[in-house]
Amino acid sequence: MLKEILRMLTEEKYISKSKIAEKLNTTEDVIEHAFSQLSEMGYIKEDSTKDCNYKCKGCSFASLCNKVPLNTIIITEKGEKILNN
């Protein structure tokens, strides 16, 4: 399931934890636990929009930037390597 979640995060521009849970036919609590595991394993990291260094062009959160606190998930190099194996 962890690899499936990583794949979804890569393939979708934006996907919520509730949508991931729906697609995997499970609960948000299970997905939350999976995110914790992925983070502890170093495959993902959380990034808040407050510290965003990306240009807004093409960002799906541009209209919400600095208006609504958002936490985005970034797949680390280690996470990308797992997906490519």
N, C-alpha and C positions, 0 to 999 in steps of 0.2 A: 504494500500500500504506500510506503514511503516514496518509492521510486515513481509510482503513479502520480502522487501529489507533486513531486518535483517536475514531472513532465507537464502536468496541467499548468503549473506556474510559468513554465517556459513557453507553452503554446498559446496561452491566453494573454491578451493585453491587460485585462483586469478580470480577476475572479475572486469572489468573496469566499470566506470559509464556509458559509452556509451553502453556496453553490457547489463547492467541492464535496461537501457532505452529501448533498443531493445526488451528485453524479456517481459517488462511490457507495450510495445507498447505506449511509451510516449517519451518526449524529455529529453535531458541531463539537461536542465534548471530545469525541474520538479524534476529530481533526485537530482540535486545539492540542491534544496530547501528542499527536503526530508532529505538529509544528515544533513543539518543545523538544522532541527527540531529534528532529532534523537540525534544530539550532544547536543543541548540545553536541551533536556529531560534527558540527561545523559545515553543514551543507547549505544552510541558509542563514541570513542575518536580517534583523529588523532594521528598517531605516525610517526615520520620521521625516515628514516634509519640511520641518523646521530647518533641518540640516541639508536640505537638498542642494546639490551642486550642479544638477543637470539643467540644461536649457529647456524652457517650457515647450518649445516647438516640438510637436509630435507627442507630447506627454498627455496621457489620458486623464491626468489629474489637474491639468493646467487651470481649468475653470474653478477648481476648488482650492487651489494653492493659497496658503496663508489665510483661508477663510474657515476651513474645517480641519481640525487635527486629524491627520491620516498617518497610519503606519503602513509602510509598504515592505514587502519581502524581497530581498535580493538573493539570488542563487550565487553562492560563492564559487570560486574556481574548483574547489574540492567537490561541490555539488554538481558542477558541469561535467567533471571527469566521470562521476558515477553514471550520469545520463549517457555519456558516450561509450560506456563499456557494455 
